Amino acid sequence: MKKQRILEKNIEELELDRKVLTILKENSINKIEDIWKMKRKDLKDLDLTDSQISNITIKLQLYGLDLNKKIY
C-alpha cells in the first residue's frame, strides 16, 4: 500500500489501546499522519507513558513508518 494512503487513514487503523486513542483524539490527532509527524517528546507532553509510546511506535512500524516523519 502506498505510504500516502496509509498516512491519510484514521488512527483507529493502528488498533491502539482505547485510552491512548481517547488521549490522541482529545488533542486533535485523528489521522496516522498526525501522529507520524510527532516526536516522542510530543507524545510524552500528552501524558502518554513510555509503554504507550512504544506501542504506538510498534504499530507505526508495522506500516513501515516511525515517529518524526521516518519512512522505511
N, C-alpha and C positions, 0 to 999 in steps of 0.2 A: 504494500500500500504506500502511496506517496506520502512523504512527510507532511506536506501542506494539508492534506486531507486529515491526517491524524491530529495536527495542531488545531484544526477547526472543530474537533469533536468536543462534546461536553465532558467535564471532568468525571462524570459518573462512569464513563468508559474505563477508567483506571481501577474501578471496583475497590475504592478506598473505604476505610472504616467510616461508618456513618458520622461519628463525632468529628472526624477530620473534614469530611465533606461539608458539614454544617459550618465549621470554622472558616473554611475557604469561601463558601458562598456568602457568609456574612461580611466578608471582605472583598466582595465583587470579583472573586476568582471563579469563573464559570467555564472557561474553555481550557483545554490542555495547554494551549499556547500561553495562557495567562500564568500558569504555574511553571511552565518550561522557561520562561524569561526570568524567573526569580532566582535569587541566590539562597543558599542555606540560611544565611543570617536573616533574610527577609521572612523566611518561614518561622524562624525562632522568634522573631518580633511579633508573630501572630499567636504566640504562646503554644506552638506545637512542640512536642517533646522530640528528643533525638530519635527515639524509636519510630515515632510517626513520620518524621522527615526521612528516615532510612527507608521506611515502607513506600513513601512517595517516590523516592529515588529508584527503588527496585521496580516499581510499576512503570515508571517512565522508561527505564532501561529495556523493559520488555518490548517497547515500541521503538527502540534504538535512539532514545532521547535521554538527555541528562539535564540537570539544573543548569542555570546560567547559559542557556541557549546552545548547548552542545548537542550535536547530532552524530550518530555513529552509523 
